[in-house]
Amino acid sequence: MKKVFTFLIAVIILLGLAGCVQTTSPTSATFPVITTKLPTTPVGTPVSFTVAKGDAPRVTAPNVTDAQLSTLVSGNNGFAFTLYQQLKKNSAGNMFYSPYSISTALAMTCAGAVGNTQKQISSALHFTLPQVQLHPAFNQLALDLATRGQNAQGTNGKSFSLNITNALWSQQGFTIQPAFLNILAQNYGAGMNLLDFIKSPEDARVAINQWVSDQTNNRINDLLPQGSIDEATRLVLTNAIYFDAAWQYPFKKELTEDGKFNLLDGSAITVRMMSNRSSGYGYVEGTGYQAVELPYSGKEIAMDIILPDAGKFNSFESSMTADEIAGIIGNLKTGDLRVTMPKFKFDSSFSLKNALSASGMSVAFTDSADFSAITDQPDFEIGDVVLKAFVAVDEAGTEAAAASGVIMEIPSLPISITVDHPFIFLIRDIQTGAILFVGRVMNPAN
């Protein structure tokens, strides 16, 4: 039977893949230093930074079984919807993020966590593989993803793109454990870039943001907001992901027209609605929802869209889990289908500290954190985890980008005051506020 599938209120589910913990590392690395420059920053000032490259090469054939890879993906998909439930609490409008990017950045961080800190991060991120298996599994997943779209098309005449990159940014002179650097070099291809957070925190922030922008085709700018980097910052771990793919069955622009999109409050707005018919779309309907799968060029990656029935969005969203979504996707069947859906384009930004703390990894953000596998610096903790994402969907296909940053720091330095010039002083009763004495000191030697 032919189905007509019209999108009125949709949840866009871009299922992420990924999944922390520390593996044993073969040998210590030495890190020769190279000075390089980023392209000119927006204000026209080139920012120099130094790259420390380890002698541990990327492992291109990790020893990972299909079951281990499936465990990793399942755990990350579980985290994707645990995080969704946290993020929607403070987001009434559109929302877009990359669980893969977040999981990868925090997996790198977790490679340096010890004891309860590592256990909490693993639990919050749904990482269940033993430590010696987890990082190679991340490596295998990234290597698999790198093979996608070999003969596929991107949007607007471009080539298909799925680019994933990782990098570390450390304070010059800050001691990093060679074993930690080896794990990240071997499994994440991440090199160490040296900056001066202490003397030039704003230059360091600009340098990292420029790198992120370069890796995401200029779609993710200012990942690290002003004030996020200061003299207490010692290490930033970053992941960037960029995706550009044409639809396998492109929408024809001449069929795009104004249409009604119904909002949750009962009102309606007019938007540009695309329309296409194909026998290659996947479709399923169940109690309270419809779902469709739109493949991208090459049929290796797809967009899955879940459309709760009118009036059922809030209840469906509140109970949504990775297992439920997996069940829906598992029941998709290809068939003759007409899809009508809106064009859209927006970005999202998040500070994930509260959401991740609420998910069970609160100790990582306190001075009780143990990241001694990264550095022997005491009182080393995560200051924040930031995420920024962009998505654009039109007749040609989808462009999406995301970047995550884990900002690690020593506890904030205390405010310093030196009483070395004339001053006024009071002696007062704290409970009542009554001032008992007032004085000034112009020369304490008199």
Secondary structure, 3 states (H helix, E strand, C coil): CCEEEECCCCEEECCCCCCCCCCCCCCCCCCCEEEEECCCCCCCCCCEEEEECCCCCCCCCCCCCHHHHHHHHHHHHHHHHHHHHHHHHHCCCCCCCCHHHHHHHHHHHHCCCCHHHHHHHHHHCCCCCCHHHHHHHHHHHHHHHCCCCCCCECHHHCECEEEEEEEEEEECCCCCCHHHHHHHHHHHCCEEEEECCCCCHHHHHHHHHHHHHHHCCCCCCCCCCCCCCCCCEEEEEEEEEEEEEEECCCCCHHHCEEEEEECCCCCEEEEEEEEEEEEEEEEEEECCEEEEEEEECCCCCEEEEEEECCCCHHHHHHHCCHHHHHHHHHCCEEEEEEEEEECEEEEEEEECHHHHHHHHHHHHHCCCCCCCCCCCCCCCEEEEEEEEEEEEECCCEEEEEEEEEEEEECCCCCCCCCCCCCEEEEEECCCCCCEEEEEEECCCCC
